[in-house]
Amino acid sequence: MANSIIYKVGTFIEPVTSLFGLPWQLFIAFVASAMGKEAALGVMASLFNTGSIWAAIESSVAVDTAALSTSMLTVISKPEALAFLFAFFFNMPCLMALTATAQETHSLKWTVRIALYYILTALIMATIVYHIGLVIF
């Protein structure tokens, strides 16, 4: 994992993503959730897997959510988890919804504005919730 490109990119951007209350693994899952909400679970399963990433990708079995939650509980704090929930649920629905918006509005400018609105709102809410969570927890 430490030799992968995603690890190097993730650790490089982590000083910025930590302001939002998202460690690099959760931020990568946040970005993947823009493709489709269900993609975030697969990304988290491969990033928080204690074994090899390729073994997690190649296995055709369902994600072991019990093992995933156990490994995530050791890495992620309660405020970070709360920040991810807000970022995840307030992020744009998916790229297909954004594509439908582009087709309906016939405007690239409005589509980009809507996408930025979703992303910025999600990250701002995650930041606020994270810092409130630090006080509470």
MODELLER restraints for C-alpha pairs under 7 A, 6 or more apart:
rsr = mdl.restraints
at = mdl.atoms
rsr.add(forms.Gaussian(group=physical.xy_distance, feature=features.Distance(at['CA:1:A'], at['CA:7:A']), mean=6.57, stdev=0.5))
rsr.add(forms.Gaussian(group=physical.xy_distance, feature=features.Distance(at['CA:1:A'], at['CA:53:A']), mean=6.89, stdev=0.5))
rsr.add(forms.Gaussian(group=physical.xy_distance, feature=features.Distance(at['CA:10:A'], at['CA:24:A']), mean=4.96, stdev=0.5))
rsr.add(forms.Gaussian(group=physical.xy_distance, feature=features.Distance(at['CA:10:A'], at['CA:25:A']), mean=6.99, stdev=0.5))
rsr.add(forms.Gaussian(group=physical.xy_distance, feature=features.Distance(at['CA:11:A'], at['CA:24:A']), mean=6.33, stdev=0.5))
rsr.add(forms.Gaussian(group=physical.xy_distance, feature=features.Distance(at['CA:14:A'], at['CA:23:A']), mean=6.22, stdev=0.5))
rsr.add(forms.Gaussian(group=physical.xy_distance, feature=features.Distance(at['CA:14:A'], at['CA:24:A']), mean=5.15, stdev=0.5))
rsr.add(forms.Gaussian(group=physical.xy_distance, feature=features.Distance(at['CA:17:A'], at['CA:23:A']), mean=6.30, stdev=0.5))
rsr.add(forms.Gaussian(group=physical.xy_distance, feature=features.Distance(at['CA:17:A'], at['CA:24:A']), mean=6.52, stdev=0.5))
rsr.add(forms.Gaussian(group=physical.xy_distance, feature=features.Distance(at['CA:17:A'], at['CA:27:A']), mean=6.69, stdev=0.5))
rsr.add(forms.Gaussian(group=physical.xy_distance, feature=features.Distance(at['CA:19:A'], at['CA:127:A']), mean=6.74, stdev=0.5))
rsr.add(forms.Gaussian(group=physical.xy_distance, feature=features.Distance(at['CA:20:A'], at['CA:123:A']), mean=6.24, stdev=0.5))
rsr.add(forms.Gaussian(group=physical.xy_distance, feature=features.Distance(at['CA:20:A'], at['CA:126:A']), mean=5.85, stdev=0.5))
rsr.add(forms.Gaussian(group=physical.xy_distance, feature=features.Distance(at['CA:20:A'], at['CA:127:A']), mean=4.29, stdev=0.5))
rsr.add(forms.Gaussian(group=physical.xy_distance, feature=features.Distance(at['CA:21:A'], at['CA:80:A']), mean=5.15, stdev=0.5))
rsr.add(forms.Gaussian(group=physical.xy_distance, feature=features.Distance(at['CA:21:A'], at['CA:83:A']), mean=5.88, stdev=0.5))
rsr.add(forms.Gaussian(group=physical.xy_distance, feature=features.Distance(at['CA:21:A'], at['CA:126:A']), mean=6.80, stdev=0.5))
rsr.add(forms.Gaussian(group=physical.xy_distance, feature=features.Distance(at['CA:21:A'], at['CA:127:A']), mean=5.99, stdev=0.5))
rsr.add(forms.Gaussian(group=physical.xy_distance, feature=features.Distance(at['CA:21:A'], at['CA:130:A']), mean=5.41, stdev=0.5))
rsr.add(forms.Gaussian(group=physical.xy_distance, feature=features.Distance(at['CA:22:A'], at['CA:80:A']), mean=5.80, stdev=0.5))
rsr.add(forms.Gaussian(group=physical.xy_distance, feature=features.Distance(at['CA:22:A'], at['CA:83:A']), mean=6.84, stdev=0.5))
rsr.add(forms.Gaussian(group=physical.xy_distance, feature=features.Distance(at['CA:22:A'], at['CA:84:A']), mean=6.44, stdev=0.5))
rsr.add(forms.Gaussian(group=physical.xy_distance, feature=features.Distance(at['CA:25:A'], at['CA:47:A']), mean=6.40, stdev=0.5))
rsr.add(forms.Gaussian(group=physical.xy_distance, feature=features.Distance(at['CA:26:A'], at['CA:84:A']), mean=6.76, stdev=0.5))
rsr.add(forms.Gaussian(group=physical.xy_distance, feature=features.Distance(at['CA:29:A'], at['CA:40:A']), mean=4.69, stdev=0.5))
rsr.add(forms.Gaussian(group=physical.xy_distance, feature=features.Distance(at['CA:29:A'], at['CA:43:A']), mean=5.64, stdev=0.5))
rsr.add(forms.Gaussian(group=physical.xy_distance, feature=features.Distance(at['CA:29:A'], at['CA:44:A']), mean=6.14, stdev=0.5))
rsr.add(forms.Gaussian(group=physical.xy_distance, feature=features.Distance(at['CA:30:A'], at['CA:40:A']), mean=6.68, stdev=0.5))
rsr.add(forms.Gaussian(group=physical.xy_distance, feature=features.Distance(at['CA:30:A'], at['CA:87:A']), mean=6.99, stdev=0.5))
rsr.add(forms.Gaussian(group=physical.xy_distance, feature=features.Distance(at['CA:30:A'], at['CA:88:A']), mean=5.91, stdev=0.5))
rsr.add(forms.Gaussian(group=physical.xy_distance, feature=features.Distance(at['CA:32:A'], at['CA:39:A']), mean=5.89, stdev=0.5))
rsr.add(forms.Gaussian(group=physical.xy_distance, feature=features.Distance(at['CA:32:A'], at['CA:40:A']), mean=5.63, stdev=0.5))
rsr.add(forms.Gaussian(group=physical.xy_distance, feature=features.Distance(at['CA:33:A'], at['CA:39:A']), mean=5.64, stdev=0.5))
rsr.add(forms.Gaussian(group=physical.xy_distance, feature=features.Distance(at['CA:33:A'], at['CA:40:A']), mean=5.04, stdev=0.5))
rsr.add(forms.Gaussian(group=physical.xy_distance, feature=features.Distance(at['CA:33:A'], at['CA:88:A']), mean=6.96, stdev=0.5))
rsr.add(forms.Gaussian(group=physical.xy_distance, feature=features.Distance(at['CA:34:A'], at['CA:91:A']), mean=6.87, stdev=0.5))
rsr.add(forms.Gaussian(group=physical.xy_distance, feature=features.Distance(at['CA:34:A'], at['CA:92:A']), mean=6.03, stdev=0.5))
rsr.add(forms.Gaussian(group=physical.xy_distance, feature=features.Distance(at['CA:34:A'], at['CA:93:A']), mean=6.62, stdev=0.5))
rsr.add(forms.Gaussian(group=physical.xy_distance, feature=features.Distance(at['CA:34:A'], at['CA:94:A']), mean=4.89, stdev=0.5))
rsr.add(forms.Gaussian(group=physical.xy_distance, feature=features.Distance(at['CA:34:A'], at['CA:95:A']), mean=6.17, stdev=0.5))
rsr.add(forms.Gaussian(group=physical.xy_distance, feature=features.Distance(at['CA:35:A'], at['CA:94:A']), mean=5.12, stdev=0.5))
rsr.add(forms.Gaussian(group=physical.xy_distance, feature=features.Distance(at['CA:35:A'], at['CA:95:A']), mean=5.28, stdev=0.5))
rsr.add(forms.Gaussian(group=physical.xy_distance, feature=features.Distance(at['CA:36:A'], at['CA:94:A']), mean=4.83, stdev=0.5))
rsr.add(forms.Gaussian(group=physical.xy_distance, feature=features.Distance(at['CA:37:A'], at['CA:94:A']), mean=6.88, stdev=0.5))
rsr.add(forms.Gaussian(group=physical.xy_distance, feature=features.Distance(at['CA:45:A'], at['CA:63:A']), mean=6.78, stdev=0.5))
rsr.add(forms.Gaussian(group=physical.xy_distance, feature=features.Distance(at['CA:45:A'], at['CA:68:A']), mean=6.24, stdev=0.5))
rsr.add(forms.Gaussian(group=physical.xy_distance, feature=features.Distance(at['CA:46:A'], at['CA:53:A']), mean=5.38, stdev=0.5))
rsr.add(forms.Gaussian(group=physical.xy_distance, feature=features.Distance(at['CA:46:A'], at['CA:56:A']), mean=5.62, stdev=0.5))
rsr.add(forms.Gaussian(group=physical.xy_distance, feature=features.Distance(at['CA:46:A'], at['CA:57:A']), mean=6.86, stdev=0.5))
rsr.add(forms.Gaussian(group=physical.xy_distance, feature=features.Distance(at['CA:47:A'], at['CA:53:A']), mean=6.95, stdev=0.5))
rsr.add(forms.Gaussian(group=physical.xy_distance, feature=features.Distance(at['CA:48:A'], at['CA:68:A']), mean=6.75, stdev=0.5))
rsr.add(forms.Gaussian(group=physical.xy_distance, feature=features.Distance(at['CA:48:A'], at['CA:71:A']), mean=6.49, stdev=0.5))
rsr.add(forms.Gaussian(group=physical.xy_distance, feature=features.Distance(at['CA:48:A'], at['CA:72:A']), mean=6.50, stdev=0.5))
rsr.add(forms.Gaussian(group=physical.xy_distance, feature=features.Distance(at['CA:49:A'], at['CA:68:A']), mean=6.92, stdev=0.5))
rsr.add(forms.Gaussian(group=physical.xy_distance, feature=features.Distance(at['CA:79:A'], at['CA:130:A']), mean=5.06, stdev=0.5))
rsr.add(forms.Gaussian(group=physical.xy_distance, feature=features.Distance(at['CA:79:A'], at['CA:133:A']), mean=4.65, stdev=0.5))
rsr.add(forms.Gaussian(group=physical.xy_distance, feature=features.Distance(at['CA:79:A'], at['CA:134:A']), mean=5.86, stdev=0.5))
rsr.add(forms.Gaussian(group=physical.xy_distance, feature=features.Distance(at['CA:80:A'], at['CA:130:A']), mean=6.17, stdev=0.5))
rsr.add(forms.Gaussian(group=physical.xy_distance, feature=features.Distance(at['CA:82:A'], at['CA:129:A']), mean=6.92, stdev=0.5))
rsr.add(forms.Gaussian(group=physical.xy_distance, feature=features.Distance(at['CA:82:A'], at['CA:130:A']), mean=6.70, stdev=0.5))
rsr.add(forms.Gaussian(group=physical.xy_distance, feature=features.Distance(at['CA:83:A'], at['CA:126:A']), mean=4.33, stdev=0.5))
rsr.add(forms.Gaussian(group=physical.xy_distance, feature=features.Distance(at['CA:83:A'], at['CA:127:A']), mean=6.70, stdev=0.5))
rsr.add(forms.Gaussian(group=physical.xy_distance, feature=features.Distance(at['CA:83:A'], at['CA:129:A']), mean=5.70, stdev=0.5))
rsr.add(forms.Gaussian(group=physical.xy_distance, feature=features.Distance(at['CA:83:A'], at['CA:130:A']), mean=5.04, stdev=0.5))
rsr.add(forms.Gaussian(group=physical.xy_distance, feature=features.Distance(at['CA:84:A'], at['CA:126:A']), mean=6.59, stdev=0.5))
rsr.add(forms.Gaussian(group=physical.xy_distance, feature=features.Distance(at['CA:86:A'], at['CA:122:A']), mean=6.53, stdev=0.5))
rsr.add(forms.Gaussian(group=physical.xy_distance, feature=features.Distance(at['CA:86:A'], at['CA:125:A']), mean=6.47, stdev=0.5))
rsr.add(forms.Gaussian(group=physical.xy_distance, feature=features.Distance(at['CA:86:A'], at['CA:126:A']), mean=5.39, stdev=0.5))
rsr.add(forms.Gaussian(group=physical.xy_distance, feature=features.Distance(at['CA:87:A'], at['CA:122:A']), mean=4.52, stdev=0.5))
rsr.add(forms.Gaussian(group=physical.xy_distance, feature=features.Distance(at['CA:87:A'], at['CA:123:A']), mean=5.69, stdev=0.5))
rsr.add(forms.Gaussian(group=physical.xy_distance, feature=features.Distance(at['CA:87:A'], at['CA:125:A']), mean=6.88, stdev=0.5))
rsr.add(forms.Gaussian(group=physical.xy_distance, feature=features.Distance(at['CA:87:A'], at['CA:126:A']), mean=5.23, stdev=0.5))
rsr.add(forms.Gaussian(group=physical.xy_distance, feature=features.Distance(at['CA:90:A'], at['CA:118:A']), mean=6.73, stdev=0.5))
rsr.add(forms.Gaussian(group=physical.xy_distance, feature=features.Distance(at['CA:90:A'], at['CA:122:A']), mean=4.88, stdev=0.5))
rsr.add(forms.Gaussian(group=physical.xy_distance, feature=features.Distance(at['CA:91:A'], at['CA:118:A']), mean=5.34, stdev=0.5))
rsr.add(forms.Gaussian(group=physical.xy_distance, feature=features.Distance(at['CA:91:A'], at['CA:119:A']), mean=5.48, stdev=0.5))
rsr.add(forms.Gaussian(group=physical.xy_distance, feature=features.Distance(at['CA:91:A'], at['CA:122:A']), mean=5.29, stdev=0.5))
rsr.add(forms.Gaussian(group=physical.xy_distance, feature=features.Distance(at['CA:92:A'], at['CA:115:A']), mean=6.65, stdev=0.5))
rsr.add(forms.Gaussian(group=physical.xy_distance, feature=features.Distance(at['CA:92:A'], at['CA:118:A']), mean=5.20, stdev=0.5))
rsr.add(forms.Gaussian(group=physical.xy_distance, feature=features.Distance(at['CA:92:A'], at['CA:119:A']), mean=6.63, stdev=0.5))
rsr.add(forms.Gaussian(group=physical.xy_distance, feature=features.Distance(at['CA:98:A'], at['CA:111:A']), mean=6.88, stdev=0.5))
rsr.add(forms.Gaussian(group=physical.xy_distance, feature=features.Distance(at['CA:101:A'], at['CA:111:A']), mean=6.41, stdev=0.5))
rsr.add(forms.Gaussian(group=physical.xy_distance, feature=features.Distance(at['CA:102:A'], at['CA:108:A']), mean=6.34, stdev=0.5))
rsr.add(forms.Gaussian(group=physical.xy_distance, feature=features.Distance(at['CA:102:A'], at['CA:111:A']), mean=5.45, stdev=0.5))
